[in-house]
Amino acid sequence: MHKTILKFIGDFRKQSKDLVSVFTEGYCFYFAVMLTARFPEAIIIYDNIMDHFYVKIGRRHYDITGEIQPSDKAVVWDQFTSDPLHRERIIRDVIHKL
């Protein structure tokens, strides 16, 4: 599965040299959603330290750059409820940037 995921990410990145910066500088949530569409077992993770979304598939974590190392502050996005105002800010400033 790991090689399939990395191939998907690599093939996706070949579409444009700008995709890494697009999906690491503001639109990471949308790439995470794309990964969940392609790999239904993927779980969207939010990293509060990095202010970054990525996915967890099995025991590994991925974003547009490939496999990444999560911080210990990362949480499953659907379970991010510790601070409702913070969640609203993330939705407003990160997810709904368009």
VENCOR-V922113 format. One record per backbone hydrogen bond with DSSP energy under -0.5 kcal/mol. CO is the residue of the C=O (numbers start at 0). NH is the residue of the N-H. E is the energy in kcal/mol with one decimal. If there is no record, write none. Layout:
((CO,NH,E) (CO,NH,E))
This chain:
((0,4,-2.5) (1,5,-2.5) (2,6,-2.3) (3,7,-2.4) (4,8,-2.6) (5,9,-2.8) (6,10,-3.1) (7,11,-2.4) (8,12,-2.6) (9,13,-1.3) (11,14,-1.5) (12,15,-1.2) (15,18,-1.2) (17,21,-2.3) (18,22,-2.6) (19,23,-0.6) (20,23,-0.6) (20,24,-1.3) (21,26,-1.3) (26,29,-0.5) (26,30,-1.3) (27,31,-2.2) (28,32,-2.2) (29,33,-2.0) (30,34,-2.4) (31,35,-1.9) (32,36,-1.8) (33,37,-2.0) (34,38,-3.0) (37,39,-0.5) (38,41,-2.7) (42,55,-2.3) (43,76,-2.3) (44,53,-2.0) (45,47,-0.7) (45,74,-2.7) (46,50,-1.6) (46,51,-1.5) (51,46,-3.0) (53,44,-3.6) (54,61,-2.4) (55,42,-2.0) (56,59,-1.9) (59,56,-2.6) (60,67,-2.7) (61,54,-2.5) (62,65,-2.0) (65,62,-2.1) (67,60,-0.6) (67,69,-0.6) (70,73,-1.2) (72,47,-0.8) (74,45,-3.2) (75,78,-1.8) (76,79,-1.9) (78,80,-1.6) (82,86,-2.3) (83,87,-2.3) (84,88,-2.1) (85,89,-2.3) (86,90,-2.6) (87,91,-2.6) (88,92,-3.4) (89,93,-2.6) (89,94,-1.9) (90,95,-2.5) (93,96,-0.7))
